[in-house]
Amino acid sequence: MKAPLKFGHKKLYIDGELVEASNGKTFEVICPADELPTATIAWASNDDTERALQSAQKGFQHWSKLPLHERLDWIDKLRNKIIKNSDLLRESIMYEMGKTWEGSEEDLTSITNSLQYYSEEIQKRNDIPIEDKEGTHEHLMVSQPLGVAVAFLAYNFPLLNLGFKLGPALAAGSCIIIKPSEFSPLSAYIIGELCAEINFPKGVVTVLCGDLHEVGIPLCESTIPRLITMIGSTETAQKLIAQSARTSIKRYSMECGGNAPFIVCEDADMELAVNIGAALKIGNSGQICVAPNRFFIHESVIDRFMAGMKEKFENAKIGFGRENKPDMGPLANAASVTKVHGIVKEAVKQGGKLIYGGKPIDGPGYYFEPTAIRLNNNNAEILQHEIFGPVALISSFKTIKEVIGLANNTNAGLASYVFSKNEDTLNFFAENLEFGEVQLNGVKYDIYLPHGGVKNSGIGFDCSTYALDDYLVTKRVTKTLSPA
């Protein structure tokens, strides 16, 4: 007799109800730490997708017309319900992603902070008057709820990614259909359960997961959504845009892949640079869109930097469990292990020297050693790949002009990092790096700070007041004044 699954079975959340898939299909959620099933979820059909779309459209008619204070009351109820179930949600993230317990806190606080931040931010929005040059008319720019949004989420931060979309959508008065990754859908389905428990208004929030042709493509091709938003790879964003544009003009907000440079100048605080560089590769097992891939270290200090990174990687505690307190857990799935291992082997094949790590860890679970590789070719083709794993590709540079060219030599443009004690040097990098975020001598992310990329790293912003604009439509209201 099989042991019961830790999280049991979770249903779809559609039209304010928890329901099974109409085709009866289910999907196993596998814990990447031990490769064992931890839950099953209802696996949506095309009929479920259509019901979700119709429900969201109907829900919008109600939600968008609610007085703002009533909308904010509902958001506050949901936030409080999430806080009361924080342990359950954090544990679900641990088991669906293999995250450390400490790492799961960021997910939890991100969704609660988002709900609070956007509830406050929407109250600051006012109609904006435009001066009439002739004095014959009165003009106002008025913001109103956009409509139905569809959110496709990456697996790496299940609730953080969900929170980045849920907060601004609900505050703006728009409805949202959440399609989590099949690799980490559990916590999103639990959010659906919490919505059901507080009788959240029907159709405002929907949670479902299923096959591409049953869920993903129908959501995109429907004319109901006004916004397609995503956190994921550039390739996925291109497909979503192509699919959704076949039937109607929609808005897009896409946070896509990155290929962050990490630049350490000869006068940098080496301890600071090593601590941050290692933390960004060990944290979430390097599965972070803003994690540095390409470490460009001045030739005079590269040996010190590599020695520091090696020490950090050697001392990293790898494992799973709330009591074990590991520094790093597994990768999300077997495919990720294969991909990361392939990148390591290719880097060595292209002339790289393995400094530490470089292979999967034996035993159950999708673990991979934290890895440092010294490259001797700054133009190696492998530098064009987003790693999404605990691997640091390290190479040297001589001049600032040289490293600017190396750093910008990518189609991605999300995050970048620079370490130097010289203000002129920092200002030069801030002006010339072609990335949506330039972090100087440190790293900070928060719900009120804009997060977005340039080039192939996306459209629009997550976080900050700018994200709210995606879920609002702005129109001009012009009134003719009566003659005096």
DOSE-522959 format. One record per residue (C-alpha): x, y, z; residue number from 0; residue in one letter. Coordinates in steps of 0.2 Angstrom, whole numbers, always signed. Example, Ala and Ser with C-alpha at 12.3 -4.5 7.8 and 13.67 -1.06 7.14 Angstrom:
REM residues 2
REC       u       v       w   pos   code
REC     +62     -22     +39     0      A
REC     +68      -5     +36     1      S
***
This chain:
REM residues 484
REC       u       v       w   pos   code
REC      +0      +0      +0     0      M
REC      +7     +17      -5     1      K
REC     +11     +30      +8     2      A
REC      -1     +45      +7     3      P
REC      +7     +60      -2     4      L
REC     +13     +74      +9     5      K
REC      +1     +87      +1     6      F
REC     -12     +75      -5     7      G
REC     -22     +80     -21     8      H
REC     -26     +98     -26     9      K
REC     -40    +104     -38    10      K
REC     -41    +118     -51    11      L
REC     -48    +134     -45    12      Y
REC     -60    +141     -58    13      I
REC     -75    +152     -56    14      D
REC     -73    +153     -37    15      G
REC     -74    +134     -35    16      E
REC     -61    +120     -32    17      L
REC     -65    +107     -46    18      V
REC     -57     +92     -54    19      E
REC     -52     +92     -72    20      A
REC     -66     +88     -83    21      S
REC     -56     +74     -91    22      N
REC     -52     +67     -75    23      G
REC     -33     +69     -78    24      K
REC     -20     +72     -64    25      T
REC      -2     +76     -63    26      F
REC     +11     +71     -51    27      E
REC     +22     +84     -42    28      V
REC     +39     +77     -39    29      I
REC     +51     +83     -25    30      C
REC     +67     +86     -33    31      P
REC     +77     +82     -17    32      A
REC     +72     +64     -17    33      D
REC     +63     +61     -34    34      E
REC     +47     +55     -25    35      L
REC     +29     +62     -28    36      P
REC     +24     +74     -15    37      T
REC      +6     +78     -22    38      A
REC      -5     +77     -37    39      T
REC     -14     +91     -45    40      I
REC     -29     +91     -57    41      A
REC     -23     +93     -75    42      W
REC     -34    +104     -85    43      A
REC     -42    +101    -101    44      S
REC     -47    +112    -115    45      N
REC     -65    +113    -108    46      D
REC     -58    +119     -91    47      D
REC     -48    +132    -100    48      T
REC     -63    +139    -109    49      E
REC     -73    +139     -93    50      R
REC     -59    +148     -85    51      A
REC     -58    +162     -98    52      L
REC     -77    +164     -98    53      Q
REC     -77    +165     -79    54      S
REC     -63    +178     -79    55      A
REC     -73    +188     -92    56      Q
REC     -88    +188     -81    57      K
REC     -79    +191     -65    58      G
REC     -71    +206     -73    59      F
REC     -88    +214     -75    60      Q
REC     -90    +213     -56    61      H
REC     -73    +216     -49    62      W
REC     -69    +231     -60    63      S
REC     -85    +240     -54    64      K
REC     -82    +237     -35    65      L
REC     -78    +252     -25    66      P
REC     -60    +253     -22    67      L
REC     -62    +251      -3    68      H
REC     -71    +235      -6    69      E
REC     -58    +228     -18    70      R
REC     -44    +232      -5    71      L
REC     -54    +224      +8    72      D
REC     -54    +208      -2    73      W
REC     -35    +209      -6    74      I
REC     -32    +211     +13    75      D
REC     -42    +196     +17    76      K
REC     -32    +186      +5    77      L
REC     -16    +193     +12    78      R
REC     -21    +188     +30    79      N
REC     -26    +171     +24    80      K
REC      -9    +168     +16    81      I
REC      +0    +174     +31    82      I
REC     -10    +162     +42    83      K
REC      -5    +148     +31    84      N
REC     +13    +154     +29    85      S
REC     +21    +137     +35    86      D
REC     +10    +127     +23    87      L
REC     +15    +138      +9    88      L
REC     +34    +138     +13    89      R
REC     +34    +119     +15    90      E
REC     +25    +117      -2    91      S
REC     +39    +127     -10    92      I
REC     +52    +117      -1    93      M
REC     +45    +101      -8    94      Y
REC     +40    +106     -26    95      E
REC     +57    +116     -29    96      M
REC     +69    +108     -16    97      G
REC     +72    +125      -9    98      K
REC     +80    +128      +8    99      T
REC     +68    +133     +22   100      W
REC     +77    +150     +23   101      E
REC     +75    +152      +4   102      G
REC     +56    +149      +4   103      S
REC     +54    +164     +15   104      E
REC     +58    +176      +1   105      E
REC     +44    +168      -9   106      D
REC     +31    +170      +5   107      L
REC     +36    +188      +9   108      T
REC     +36    +193      -9   109      S
REC     +18    +188     -12   110      I
REC     +12    +196      +4   111      T
REC     +22    +212      +2   112      N
REC     +15    +213     -16   113      S
REC      -3    +213     -11   114      L
REC      +0    +226      +2   115      Q
REC     +11    +237      -9   116      Y
REC      -1    +238     -23   117      Y
REC     -16    +241     -12   118      S
REC      -7    +256      -6   119      E
REC      +0    +261     -23   120      E
REC     -17    +261     -32   121      I
REC     -24    +274     -19   122      Q
REC     -11    +286     -25   123      K
REC     -17    +285     -43   124      R
REC     -27    +301     -48   125      N
REC     -34    +307     -64   126      D
REC     -21    +318     -73   127      I
REC     -27    +335     -80   128      P
REC     -20    +341     -97   129      I
REC     -20    +360    -100   130      E
REC     -30    +366    -114   131      D
REC     -20    +379    -124   132      K
REC     -35    +388    -130   133      E
REC     -45    +387    -114   134      G
REC     -60    +380    -123   135      T
REC     -60    +362    -116   136      H
REC     -56    +352    -101   137      E
REC     -45    +336    -102   138      H
REC     -42    +322     -90   139      L
REC     -32    +306     -92   140      M
REC     -42    +293     -83   141      V
REC     -35    +276     -78   142      S
REC     -47    +261     -77   143      Q
REC     -45    +242     -75   144      P
REC     -39    +234     -91   145      L
REC     -48    +217     -91   146      G
REC     -42    +199     -90   147      V
REC     -24    +195     -89   148      A
REC     -16    +178     -91   149      V
REC      +0    +175     -82   150      A
REC     +13    +161     -87   151      F
REC     +25    +158     -72   152      L
REC     +42    +151     -71   153      A
REC     +46    +137     -59   154      Y
REC     +61    +145     -49   155      N
REC     +51    +156     -37   156      F
REC     +34    +150     -37   157      P
REC     +25    +162     -25   158      L
REC     +37    +177     -29   159      L
REC     +33    +176     -47   160      N
REC     +14    +174     -43   161      L
REC     +15    +188     -32   162      G
REC     +23    +200     -44   163      F
REC      +7    +197     -55   164      K
REC      -7    +195     -43   165      L
REC      -4    +211     -33   166      G
REC      -5    +224     -47   167      P
REC     -19    +214     -56   168      A
REC     -30    +214     -41   169      L
REC     -27    +231     -35   170      A
REC     -30    +238     -53   171      A
REC     -47    +229     -54   172      G
REC     -42    +217     -67   173      S
REC     -44    +198     -66   174      C
REC     -30    +186     -68   175      I
REC     -28    +168     -74   176      I
REC     -13    +160     -67   177      I
REC      -4    +146     -76   178      K
REC     +10    +140     -65   179      P
REC     +25    +129     -71   180      S
REC     +22    +111     -71   181      E
REC     +38    +109     -61   182      F
REC     +31    +119     -46   183      S
REC     +12    +121     -47   184      P
REC      +9    +116     -29   185      L
REC     +10    +132     -20   186      S
REC      -1    +141     -34   187      A
REC     -14    +128     -32   188      Y
REC     -14    +131     -13   189      I
REC     -17    +149     -16   190      I
REC     -32    +144     -26   191      G
REC     -38    +134     -10   192      E
REC     -36    +149      +1   193      L
REC     -46    +160     -11   194      C
REC     -60    +147     -11   195      A
REC     -59    +146      +8   196      E
REC     -63    +165     +10   197      I
REC     -75    +165      -4   198      N
REC     -65    +177     -15   199      F
REC     -76    +184     -29   200      P
REC     -79    +172     -43   201      K
REC     -68    +173     -58   202      G
REC     -56    +186     -52   203      V
REC     -42    +173     -48   204      V
REC     -40    +157     -58   205      T
REC     -27    +144     -56   206      V
REC     -25    +130     -68   207      L
REC     -11    +119     -76   208      C
REC     -11    +107     -91   209      G
REC      -4    +103    -107   210      D
REC      +2    +116    -120   211      L
REC     -12    +112    -132   212      H
REC     -26    +110    -119   213      E
REC     -21    +126    -109   214      V
REC      -6    +136    -115   215      G
REC     -11    +139    -133   216      I
REC     -30    +141    -130   217      P
REC     -26    +154    -116   218      L
REC     -15    +164    -129   219      C
REC     -26    +162    -144   220      E
REC     -42    +168    -135   221      S
REC     -48    +185    -138   222      T
REC     -53    +187    -120   223      I
REC     -36    +191    -112   224      P
REC     -31    +209    -114   225      R
REC     -13    +206    -107   226      L
REC      -2    +191    -108   227      I
REC     +12    +192     -95   228      T
REC     +26    +180     -91   229      M
REC     +41    +176     -81   230      I
REC     +52    +163     -91   231      G
REC     +64    +161    -105   232      S
REC     +66    +172    -121   233      T
REC     +61    +157    -132   234      E
REC     +45    +155    -122   235      T
REC     +40    +173    -123   236      A
REC     +43    +173    -142   237      Q
REC     +31    +158    -144   238      K
REC     +18    +166    -132   239      L
REC     +18    +183    -142   240      I
REC     +17    +174    -159   241      A
REC      +2    +163    -153   242      Q
REC      -8    +176    -144   243      S
REC      -6    +189    -159   244      A
REC     -15    +177    -171   245      R
REC     -32    +182    -165   246      T
REC     -31    +199    -157   247      S
REC     -20    +214    -152   248      I
REC     -14    +211    -134   249      K
REC      -3    +219    -121   250      R
REC     +13    +210    -116   251      Y
REC     +23    +211    -100   252      S
REC     +38    +198    -101   253      M
REC     +52    +196     -89   254      E
REC     +64    +185    -100   255      C
REC     +80    +176     -98   256      G
REC     +96    +185     -93   257      G
REC    +115    +183     -95   258      N
REC    +121    +194     -82   259      A
REC    +140    +200     -81   260      P
REC    +148    +201     -65   261      F
REC    +163    +214     -66   262      I
REC    +176    +215     -53   263      V
REC    +189    +229     -55   264      C
REC    +206    +229     -48   265      E
REC    +202    +241     -34   266      D
REC    +186    +232     -29   267      A
REC    +182    +226     -11   268      D
REC    +187    +208     -15   269      M
REC    +178    +201      +1   270      E
REC    +162    +209      -4   271      L
REC    +163    +204     -22   272      A
REC    +166    +186     -18   273      V
REC    +152    +185      -5   274      N
REC    +139    +192     -17   275      I
REC    +146    +182     -32   276      G
REC    +145    +166     -22   277      A
REC    +128    +169     -14   278      A
REC    +120    +173     -31   279      L
REC    +126    +156     -38   280      K
REC    +122    +146     -23   281      I
REC    +106    +154     -18   282      G
REC     +91    +144     -26   283      N
REC    +105    +133     -34   284      S
REC    +108    +147     -46   285      G
REC     +91    +146     -54   286      Q
REC     +88    +165     -54   287      I
REC     +86    +175     -69   288      C
REC     +97    +189     -62   289      V
REC    +111    +177     -56   290      A
REC    +128    +181     -64   291      P
REC    +133    +169     -78   292      N
REC    +149    +178     -84   293      R
REC    +162    +184     -71   294      F
REC    +174    +196     -79   295      F
REC    +188    +199     -66   296      I
REC    +203    +211     -68   297      H
REC    +218    +201     -72   298      E
REC    +228    +208     -57   299      S
REC    +215    +201     -45   300      V
REC    +207    +186     -54   301      I
REC    +218    +173     -44   302      D
REC    +211    +180     -27   303      R
REC    +194    +180     -34   304      F
REC    +194    +162     -39   305      M
REC    +202    +157     -23   306      A
REC    +188    +165     -14   307      G
REC    +174    +158     -24   308      M
REC    +182    +140     -23   309      K
REC    +182    +142      -4   310      E
REC    +164    +147      -4   311      K
REC    +159    +133     -15   312      F
REC    +169    +120      -5   313      E
REC    +161    +126     +11   314      N
REC    +143    +126      +4   315      A
REC    +132    +114     +13   316      K
REC    +121    +105      +0   317      I
REC    +105     +95      +5   318      G
REC     +87     +97     +10   319      F
REC     +76     +99     +25   320      G
REC     +70    +112     +37   321      R
REC     +81    +105     +51   322      E
REC     +97    +102     +41   323      N
REC     +98    +120     +36   324      K
REC    +108    +118     +19   325      P
REC    +115    +132     +10   326      D
REC    +109    +125      -7   327      M
REC     +96    +112     -13   328      G
REC     +94    +103     -29   329      P
REC     +90    +109     -46   330      L
REC     +72    +108     -51   331      A
REC     +71     +93     -62   332      N
REC     +82     +80     -72   333      A
REC     +82     +91     -88   334      A
REC     +90    +105     -78   335      S
REC    +104     +94     -72   336      V
REC    +107     +88     -90   337      T
REC    +107    +105     -97   338      K
REC    +119    +112     -83   339      V
REC    +131     +97     -85   340      H
REC    +131    +100    -104   341      G
REC    +136    +118    -101   342      I
REC    +150    +113     -90   343      V
REC    +157    +100    -102   344      K
REC    +156    +112    -117   345      E
REC    +165    +125    -107   346      A
REC    +179    +113    -103   347      V
REC    +179    +108    -122   348      K
REC    +181    +126    -127   349      Q
REC    +197    +128    -116   350      G
REC    +190    +131     -99   351      G
REC    +199    +125     -84   352      K
REC    +188    +117     -70   353      L
REC    +192    +125     -53   354      I
REC    +179    +117     -43   355      Y
REC    +164    +105     -45   356      G
REC    +158    +101     -62   357      G
REC    +146     +86     -60   358      K
REC    +130     +80     -53   359      P
REC    +130     +73     -36   360      I
REC    +126     +54     -34   361      D
REC    +111     +48     -25   362      G
REC     +93     +53     -26   363      P
REC     +88     +70     -31   364      G
REC     +93     +82     -44   365      Y
REC    +109     +89     -36   366      Y
REC    +123     +98     -45   367      F
REC    +140    +103     -37   368      E
REC    +143    +122     -36   369      P
REC    +155    +124     -50   370      T
REC    +169    +137     -55   371      A
REC    +177    +137     -72   372      I
REC    +192    +148     -78   373      R
REC    +190    +152     -96   374      L
REC    +204    +158    -107   375      N
REC    +194    +164    -121   376      N
REC    +182    +179    -118   377      N
REC    +173    +176    -134   378      N
REC    +169    +157    -131   379      A
REC    +152    +153    -138   380      E
REC    +147    +146    -121   381      I
REC    +146    +163    -114   382      L
REC    +130    +166    -124   383      Q
REC    +120    +153    -114   384      H
REC    +110    +157     -99   385      E
REC    +116    +144     -87   386      I
REC    +102    +144     -74   387      F
REC    +112    +133     -62   388      G
REC    +126    +135     -49   389      P
REC    +140    +137     -62   390      V
REC    +152    +152     -63   391      A
REC    +161    +155     -79   392      L
REC    +176    +166     -74   393      I
REC    +188    +175     -86   394      S
REC    +200    +190     -85   395      S
REC    +200    +208     -93   396      F
REC    +213    +221     -94   397      K
REC    +204    +238     -97   398      T
REC    +187    +245     -94   399      I
REC    +184    +248    -112   400      K
REC    +188    +230    -116   401      E
REC    +176    +223    -102   402      V
REC    +161    +235    -107   403      I
REC    +162    +227    -125   404      G
REC    +163    +209    -117   405      L
REC    +148    +212    -105   406      A
REC    +137    +220    -118   407      N
REC    +141    +205    -131   408      N
REC    +124    +196    -127   409      T
REC    +107    +197    -134   410      N
REC    +101    +197    -116   411      A
REC    +100    +213    -105   412      G
REC     +92    +210     -88   413      L
REC    +104    +212     -73   414      A
REC    +123    +217     -72   415      S
REC    +135    +219     -57   416      Y
REC    +150    +230     -55   417      V
REC    +162    +231     -41   418      F
REC    +174    +246     -39   419      S
REC    +179    +259     -27   420      K
REC    +181    +273     -40   421      N
REC    +166    +284     -43   422      E
REC    +171    +289     -61   423      D
REC    +173    +270     -65   424      T
REC    +156    +266     -57   425      L
REC    +147    +280     -67   426      N
REC    +155    +274     -83   427      F
REC    +148    +257     -81   428      F
REC    +131    +264     -76   429      A
REC    +131    +274     -92   430      E
REC    +137    +261    -104   431      N
REC    +131    +244     -98   432      L
REC    +116    +239    -109   433      E
REC    +106    +231     -95   434      F
REC     +89    +235     -87   435      G
REC     +98    +235     -70   436      E
REC    +115    +240     -66   437      V
REC    +120    +235     -48   438      Q
REC    +135    +244     -41   439      L
REC    +145    +237     -26   440      N
REC    +130    +227     -20   441      G
REC    +113    +220     -24   442      V
REC     +95    +224     -19   443      K
REC     +78    +219     -25   444      Y
REC     +61    +224     -18   445      D
REC     +43    +226     -23   446      I
REC     +45    +245     -24   447      Y
REC     +60    +244     -36   448      L
REC     +57    +242     -55   449      P
REC     +63    +225     -62   450      H
REC     +65    +224     -80   451      G
REC     +76    +221     -95   452      G
REC     +81    +227    -112   453      V
REC     +85    +218    -128   454      K
REC     +79    +200    -128   455      N
REC     +76    +201    -109   456      S
REC     +59    +207    -109   457      G
REC     +45    +220    -111   458      I
REC     +39    +231     -96   459      G
REC     +42    +229     -78   460      F
REC     +38    +218     -63   461      D
REC     +38    +227     -46   462      C
REC     +36    +246     -43   463      S
REC     +22    +257     -48   464      T
REC     +27    +254     -67   465      Y
REC     +20    +236     -66   466      A
REC      +3    +243     -61   467      L
REC      +2    +252     -78   468      D
REC      +1    +235     -87   469      D
REC     -16    +231     -78   470      Y
REC     -24    +248     -82   471      L
REC     -30    +256     -97   472      V
REC     -28    +275     -99   473      T
REC     -41    +285    -109   474      K
REC     -43    +304    -112   475      R
REC     -59    +312    -107   476      V
REC     -62    +329    -115   477      T
REC     -76    +340    -111   478      K
REC     -81    +356    -121   479      T
REC     -83    +371    -109   480      L
REC     -98    +382    -111   481      S
REC     -94    +400    -118   482      P
REC     -93    +413    -104   483      A
***
